């Protein structure tokens, strides 16, 4: 009889069943991890700088890639105190309302009963073989940019890591829209007329340089994770839309160091990866208050006075933000497709936001570290006035460093949380054709 119970427990774990139901205490712990105080580490104090000389002292609280770029003398980081990045109360309450209604289906990429909020707010368990997959779902159905937002302008700079030579600058707008599972901005819970049953869409429009002007990219992600994303590219000089083949989302995007699959940290389906939860640690992540930073003087100042995050270090490839000690879930993703150009990504997921783009390592097919990829976040209340109270972490600057080719692509954001600037019609193929 005991053997039968053990077998049943194993089957439940495989199917995503939980031995114990999640509780309100789990929700509080998930969204307010610092209620009882901030984490600490010996010798780490707010205001200090971690550089090549002292980095070994803090190796245990640094992502592998972050440690390497500091140890190699490519950059240094400033430490600030840990702060709470409170998510919108609408998302927290949606989590509470729908607690224990969600479970994993039989296959990777299957989920059942999801309505809104964080699908799995309970603490991940190393004994759970699908704990990594649950964290991936928390990211996919996370707040991220909220129900809708845009980055405008969004500057990408291509640089030589060794010399700092600026090779190319792209200026674009990028828009985000959740069509389903909306919790805050009308229409709630979903955008009407969504006959294709899309969950989310991303649209980007290149403004500069002239040879790429009016290039547009549209990515449509379906509610059904087993269904392949639709991705479209419009090239202004050809004046036609073409559908991107699946493999093209892992090609270099417009000559940069990013793939389309790298957008937002990870921009593909849950089912495209085998997810493994590797443990929980206190680690330094790039999270700050934008308005408290020393901002760039060599970037345009917007009409409303907005200034961009500064870059420095080797080749000007590293944002000059600040890092704070955070509770982090370490998550590994291995491509299901054996022909994928990478062997794995390692994400350091902030436990409060449950975004996965604060620190990422990308390994090549030989298993060697290839790229160090990170997005620094600003607290929404210390950014643009329109973002105050948005209850999201505002992506504020990115750095994608190719350690093997000694090259980098950097991103300079002006993120704006707004429904009015992201009409649903924008996320349809027909809109691209009318963009000239």
C-alpha positions as CSV (number, residue, x, y, z in Angstrom):
1,X,0.0,0.0,0.0
2,X,2.8,2.4,0.9
3,X,4.3,1.8,-2.6
4,X,1.0,2.7,-4.2
5,X,0.9,6.0,-2.4
6,X,4.5,6.8,-3.4
7,X,3.6,6.0,-7.1
8,X,0.5,8.2,-6.9
9,X,2.6,11.1,-5.5
10,X,5.1,10.8,-8.3
11,X,2.4,10.8,-10.9
12,X,0.8,13.9,-9.4
13,X,4.2,15.7,-9.4
14,X,4.7,14.8,-13.0
15,X,1.3,16.1,-13.9
16,X,1.9,19.4,-12.1
17,X,-0.2,18.5,-9.1
18,X,0.8,19.9,-5.8
19,X,1.0,18.0,-2.5
20,X,-0.3,21.0,-0.6
21,X,-2.5,23.9,-1.9
22,X,-0.9,27.4,-2.0
23,X,-2.1,29.8,0.7
24,X,-2.5,33.5,1.2
25,X,0.8,33.4,3.1
26,X,2.4,32.1,-0.1
27,X,1.0,35.1,-2.0
28,X,2.3,37.5,0.6
29,X,5.7,35.9,0.5
30,X,5.8,36.0,-3.3
31,X,4.8,39.7,-3.7
32,X,6.4,41.1,-0.5
33,X,9.6,39.1,0.0
34,X,11.2,41.9,2.0
35,X,8.4,42.5,4.5
36,X,10.6,41.2,7.3
37,X,13.7,42.9,6.2
38,X,16.2,43.1,3.3
39,X,18.8,40.4,2.7
40,X,22.4,41.0,3.6
41,X,25.9,39.7,2.7
42,X,29.1,40.1,4.7
43,X,31.0,43.2,3.6
44,X,28.3,44.4,1.2
45,X,27.1,47.9,2.0
46,X,25.0,50.5,0.0
47,X,27.2,53.0,-1.7
48,X,30.1,50.7,-2.3
49,X,31.6,49.8,-5.7
50,X,32.4,46.3,-6.8
51,X,35.3,46.2,-9.2
52,X,38.1,43.9,-10.3
53,X,40.0,44.4,-7.1
54,X,37.2,43.2,-4.7
55,X,34.9,41.1,-6.9
56,X,36.1,37.8,-5.5
57,X,34.7,38.7,-2.2
58,X,31.2,38.9,-3.7
59,X,31.3,36.1,-6.2
60,X,28.6,34.1,-4.4
61,X,26.0,36.9,-4.9
62,X,26.9,37.7,-8.6
63,X,25.5,36.0,-11.7
64,X,28.3,34.0,-13.5
65,X,28.3,36.5,-16.4
66,X,28.2,39.6,-14.1
67,X,31.2,38.2,-12.1
68,X,33.1,37.5,-15.3
69,X,32.7,41.0,-16.9
70,X,33.8,42.6,-13.6
71,X,36.7,40.2,-13.0
72,X,37.9,40.8,-16.5
73,X,37.9,44.5,-15.8
74,X,35.2,45.3,-18.4
75,X,33.0,47.2,-15.9
76,X,32.3,47.9,-12.3
77,X,29.0,48.2,-10.4
78,X,27.6,50.4,-7.7
79,X,25.6,48.9,-4.9
80,X,22.4,50.5,-3.4
81,X,20.1,49.3,-0.7
82,X,17.3,46.8,-1.4
83,X,14.0,48.3,-2.2
84,X,10.5,46.8,-2.8
85,X,9.2,46.8,-6.4
86,X,5.5,46.5,-5.5
87,X,3.4,45.1,-8.4
88,X,0.1,46.5,-9.2
89,X,-2.6,45.6,-6.6
90,X,-4.9,44.5,-9.4
91,X,-2.4,41.7,-10.4
92,X,-1.9,40.7,-6.7
93,X,-5.7,40.5,-6.1
94,X,-6.2,38.5,-9.3
95,X,-3.6,36.0,-8.0
96,X,-5.5,35.8,-4.7
97,X,-8.9,35.4,-6.4
98,X,-7.7,32.6,-8.7
99,X,-5.5,30.8,-6.2
100,X,-5.1,27.0,-6.8
101,X,-7.2,27.1,-9.9
102,X,-4.2,26.5,-12.2
103,X,-2.3,23.3,-12.9
104,X,0.1,22.1,-15.4
105,X,-1.1,19.8,-18.2
106,X,0.5,16.5,-19.2
107,X,3.0,18.0,-21.6
108,X,5.6,20.8,-21.3
109,X,3.7,23.9,-22.4
110,X,0.3,22.8,-21.2
111,X,-1.5,24.7,-18.6
112,X,-5.1,24.4,-17.3
113,X,-7.4,26.7,-15.4
114,X,-5.5,29.9,-15.8
115,X,-7.5,33.1,-15.6
116,X,-5.3,36.0,-14.3
117,X,-2.6,36.8,-11.9
118,X,0.5,34.8,-11.0
119,X,-0.2,31.2,-11.8
120,X,2.0,29.6,-9.2
121,X,2.7,31.9,-6.3
122,X,4.0,29.2,-4.0
123,X,7.8,28.9,-3.4
124,X,9.5,26.6,-6.0
125,X,10.6,23.2,-4.7
126,X,13.8,21.5,-5.9
127,X,12.0,18.2,-5.4
128,X,9.3,19.2,-8.0
129,X,10.5,18.1,-11.4
130,X,8.3,20.8,-13.1
131,X,9.2,23.7,-10.8
132,X,11.2,25.4,-13.5
133,X,8.2,25.1,-15.9
134,X,6.0,26.8,-13.3
135,X,8.4,29.7,-13.0
136,X,8.4,30.0,-16.8
137,X,4.6,30.3,-16.7
138,X,4.9,32.9,-14.0
139,X,7.1,34.9,-16.3
140,X,4.9,34.4,-19.4
141,X,1.8,35.5,-17.5
142,X,3.6,38.0,-15.4
143,X,3.2,41.8,-15.3
144,X,6.3,42.5,-17.5
145,X,5.2,45.7,-19.3
146,X,1.8,45.5,-17.8
147,X,-1.4,45.2,-19.9
148,X,0.1,47.6,-22.5
149,X,3.1,49.9,-22.9
150,X,5.5,51.3,-25.4
151,X,9.2,52.3,-25.6
152,X,9.4,55.5,-27.6
153,X,12.0,56.4,-28.5
154,X,14.1,53.2,-28.2
155,X,17.8,53.6,-29.2
156,X,20.0,50.6,-30.0
157,X,23.7,51.2,-30.4
158,X,26.1,48.6,-32.0
159,X,29.7,48.9,-30.6
160,X,33.1,47.3,-30.8
161,X,33.8,46.0,-27.3
162,X,37.5,46.5,-27.6
163,X,37.6,50.0,-29.1
164,X,34.2,51.5,-28.2
165,X,33.7,52.5,-31.8
166,X,30.0,53.2,-32.5
167,X,29.2,51.3,-35.6
168,X,25.4,51.9,-36.0
169,X,22.5,53.5,-34.2
170,X,18.9,52.4,-34.6
171,X,16.0,54.5,-33.4
172,X,12.6,52.7,-33.1
173,X,9.3,52.5,-31.3
174,X,8.3,49.2,-29.6
175,X,4.8,48.5,-28.4
176,X,3.3,45.7,-26.2
177,X,-0.2,44.6,-25.7
178,X,-1.8,41.8,-23.7
179,X,-5.0,40.8,-25.5
180,X,-6.0,38.4,-22.7
181,X,-5.7,38.0,-18.9
182,X,-5.7,41.8,-18.5
183,X,-6.1,42.9,-14.9
184,X,-5.8,46.7,-14.7
185,X,-6.4,48.8,-17.9
186,X,-9.7,48.7,-19.7
187,X,-10.8,46.6,-21.4
188,X,-10.6,43.9,-18.7
189,X,-10.2,40.9,-18.9
190,X,-9.5,40.9,-22.6
191,X,-9.5,43.0,-25.8
192,X,-12.7,42.3,-27.8
193,X,-12.7,40.9,-31.3
194,X,-9.7,38.7,-30.6
195,X,-10.9,35.9,-33.0
196,X,-7.4,34.4,-33.3
197,X,-7.2,33.8,-29.6
198,X,-3.9,35.7,-29.2
199,X,-2.5,36.2,-25.7
200,X,0.1,38.9,-26.4
201,X,1.7,40.8,-29.3
202,X,4.8,43.0,-29.8
203,X,5.2,45.5,-32.6
204,X,8.3,47.4,-33.5
205,X,8.8,50.2,-36.1
206,X,12.3,51.4,-37.1
207,X,12.6,55.2,-37.7
208,X,16.3,55.5,-38.3
209,X,18.8,55.0,-40.0
210,X,17.5,55.7,-43.5
211,X,18.4,52.3,-45.0
212,X,16.1,50.6,-42.4
213,X,13.5,53.3,-42.1
214,X,10.0,51.9,-41.8
215,X,11.2,48.4,-41.2
216,X,8.5,46.8,-39.0
217,X,8.3,43.6,-36.9
218,X,5.2,42.0,-35.5
219,X,5.1,39.0,-33.1
220,X,1.8,37.4,-32.2
221,X,1.8,34.9,-29.4
222,X,-1.2,32.6,-29.1
223,X,-3.1,31.6,-25.9
224,X,-2.3,28.0,-26.8
225,X,1.4,27.6,-26.0
226,X,1.6,24.6,-28.3
227,X,0.8,26.8,-31.3
228,X,3.8,28.4,-33.0
229,X,4.1,32.2,-32.7
230,X,3.4,34.2,-35.8
231,X,6.2,36.6,-36.7
232,X,6.1,39.1,-39.6
233,X,8.7,41.5,-41.1
234,X,8.0,44.5,-43.2
235,X,10.9,46.0,-45.1
236,X,10.2,49.5,-46.2
237,X,12.3,49.4,-49.4
238,X,10.4,46.3,-50.5
239,X,7.0,47.5,-49.4
240,X,5.8,44.1,-48.5
241,X,5.2,41.9,-45.5
242,X,6.7,38.5,-45.2
243,X,6.2,35.9,-42.6
244,X,9.3,34.9,-40.7
245,X,10.2,31.2,-40.6
246,X,10.5,29.7,-37.2
247,X,14.3,29.6,-37.4
248,X,14.6,33.3,-38.3
249,X,13.7,34.3,-34.8
250,X,17.1,32.9,-33.7
251,X,19.0,34.8,-36.3
252,X,20.8,38.1,-35.5
253,X,18.2,40.8,-35.6
254,X,19.1,43.5,-38.0
255,X,22.8,42.8,-37.5
256,X,22.7,43.3,-33.7
257,X,23.8,40.9,-31.1
258,X,20.2,40.0,-30.2
259,X,17.8,37.4,-31.7
260,X,14.1,38.1,-31.7
261,X,14.0,35.2,-29.2
262,X,16.1,37.4,-26.8
263,X,13.5,40.3,-26.7
264,X,12.4,41.0,-23.1
265,X,14.9,38.4,-21.9
266,X,13.1,35.5,-23.5
267,X,10.6,35.9,-26.3
268,X,9.3,32.5,-27.3
269,X,7.0,29.7,-26.0
270,X,7.3,27.9,-22.7
271,X,7.2,24.6,-24.7
272,X,10.3,25.6,-26.7
273,X,12.5,25.0,-23.7
274,X,13.1,22.4,-21.0
275,X,13.0,24.4,-17.8
276,X,14.9,23.5,-14.7
277,X,14.8,25.3,-11.4
278,X,18.3,25.4,-9.9
279,X,17.7,26.9,-6.5
280,X,17.0,30.2,-4.6
281,X,19.8,32.7,-3.7
282,X,20.3,36.2,-2.7
283,X,22.0,37.9,-5.6
284,X,22.8,41.4,-7.0
285,X,20.5,42.5,-9.8
286,X,20.4,45.8,-11.7
287,X,17.4,47.6,-10.2
288,X,17.3,51.3,-9.4
289,X,15.4,54.6,-9.4
290,X,15.9,56.2,-12.8
291,X,15.6,59.7,-11.3
292,X,18.4,59.0,-8.8
293,X,21.0,58.1,-11.4
294,X,23.6,60.3,-13.0
295,X,22.1,60.2,-16.6
296,X,23.7,60.4,-20.0
297,X,25.0,63.6,-21.4
298,X,25.8,62.2,-24.9
299,X,22.3,61.1,-25.7
300,X,19.3,63.3,-26.9
301,X,17.3,65.0,-24.2
302,X,13.6,64.5,-25.0
303,X,11.2,67.4,-25.2
304,X,9.8,66.7,-21.8
305,X,13.3,66.7,-20.3
306,X,13.7,63.0,-20.1
307,X,17.3,61.8,-20.1
308,X,18.6,58.3,-20.7
309,X,20.7,56.0,-18.6
310,X,24.4,56.5,-19.1
311,X,26.8,53.8,-20.4
312,X,30.4,53.3,-19.7
313,X,33.0,50.6,-19.0
314,X,34.9,48.8,-21.7
315,X,33.7,50.0,-25.1
316,X,30.8,51.9,-23.5
317,X,28.9,48.5,-23.5
318,X,27.7,48.6,-19.8
319,X,24.9,50.7,-18.3
320,X,25.9,52.8,-15.4
321,X,22.9,51.9,-13.2
322,X,23.0,50.4,-9.7
323,X,22.6,46.9,-8.3
324,X,20.8,45.8,-5.2
325,X,20.7,42.5,-3.3
326,X,17.5,40.6,-4.2
327,X,15.9,37.2,-3.6
328,X,16.5,35.3,-6.9
329,X,15.4,32.1,-8.5
330,X,18.0,30.5,-10.7
331,X,16.4,29.1,-13.8
332,X,17.9,27.1,-16.7
333,X,16.4,26.8,-20.1
334,X,17.6,24.2,-22.7
335,X,16.2,24.3,-26.2
336,X,14.0,21.4,-27.2
337,X,15.1,21.8,-30.8
338,X,18.6,20.2,-31.1
339,X,19.4,22.6,-34.0
340,X,19.0,25.7,-31.9
341,X,22.1,27.9,-32.1
342,X,22.5,27.9,-28.3
343,X,22.9,25.1,-25.8
344,X,21.2,26.9,-22.9
345,X,20.3,30.1,-21.2
346,X,20.6,30.7,-17.4
347,X,18.2,33.3,-16.0
348,X,18.3,34.9,-12.6
349,X,14.7,35.6,-11.9
350,X,13.8,38.3,-9.4
351,X,11.4,36.6,-7.0
352,X,9.2,39.7,-6.5
353,X,8.8,40.8,-10.2
354,X,9.3,37.3,-11.6
355,X,10.7,38.9,-14.8
356,X,13.8,37.0,-16.2
357,X,15.8,39.7,-17.8
358,X,17.9,41.2,-15.0
359,X,20.8,38.8,-15.6
360,X,21.1,36.1,-18.3
361,X,23.9,34.0,-19.6
362,X,23.7,32.5,-23.1
363,X,25.9,29.5,-23.9
364,X,26.9,28.4,-27.4
365,X,26.4,24.9,-28.7
366,X,29.7,23.7,-27.3
367,X,28.6,24.7,-23.9
368,X,30.9,27.8,-23.6
369,X,29.7,31.2,-22.3
370,X,28.8,33.2,-25.4
371,X,26.8,36.3,-24.4
372,X,26.1,38.2,-21.2
373,X,22.6,39.8,-21.5
374,X,20.9,42.0,-18.9
375,X,18.2,44.6,-18.6
376,X,18.3,47.2,-15.8
377,X,15.0,48.2,-14.3
378,X,13.7,51.4,-12.7
379,X,11.0,51.6,-10.1
380,X,7.9,53.0,-11.8
381,X,7.4,55.7,-9.2
382,X,10.9,57.2,-9.9
383,X,10.7,57.4,-13.6
384,X,8.4,59.3,-15.9
385,X,5.4,61.0,-14.1
386,X,3.0,59.0,-16.3
387,X,4.4,55.7,-14.9
388,X,3.9,56.6,-11.3
389,X,1.7,53.9,-9.7
390,X,2.0,51.6,-12.7
391,X,3.1,48.7,-10.4
392,X,5.7,47.3,-12.8
393,X,9.5,47.3,-13.1
394,X,10.3,49.7,-16.0
395,X,12.9,48.3,-18.4
396,X,15.4,51.2,-18.4
397,X,18.6,50.1,-20.3
398,X,20.0,46.9,-21.7
399,X,23.4,45.5,-22.5
400,X,24.0,42.4,-24.7
401,X,27.7,41.6,-24.8
402,X,29.1,39.0,-27.1
403,X,32.2,37.9,-25.3
404,X,33.4,35.7,-28.2
405,X,33.2,38.3,-31.0
406,X,34.1,41.2,-28.7
407,X,31.0,43.2,-29.6
408,X,28.0,44.6,-27.9
409,X,24.5,46.0,-28.5
410,X,23.1,48.5,-26.0
411,X,19.6,49.7,-25.5
412,X,18.4,53.1,-24.2
413,X,14.7,53.1,-23.2
414,X,12.0,55.7,-22.7
415,X,9.3,53.3,-21.4
416,X,5.7,54.5,-21.1
417,X,2.8,52.6,-19.7
418,X,-0.2,53.6,-21.7
419,X,-3.2,51.9,-23.4
420,X,-4.0,54.9,-25.6
421,X,-0.7,54.6,-27.5
422,X,-1.2,50.8,-28.1
423,X,-4.5,50.4,-30.0
424,X,-5.3,46.7,-30.9
425,X,-5.3,47.5,-34.6
426,X,-1.5,48.2,-34.4
427,X,-0.9,44.6,-33.7
428,X,-2.3,43.3,-37.0
429,X,-0.6,42.6,-40.3
430,X,-2.8,45.1,-42.1
431,X,-1.3,47.9,-39.9
432,X,2.2,47.1,-41.2
433,X,1.1,47.6,-44.8
434,X,-0.2,51.0,-44.0
435,X,2.8,52.2,-42.1
436,X,4.6,54.0,-44.9
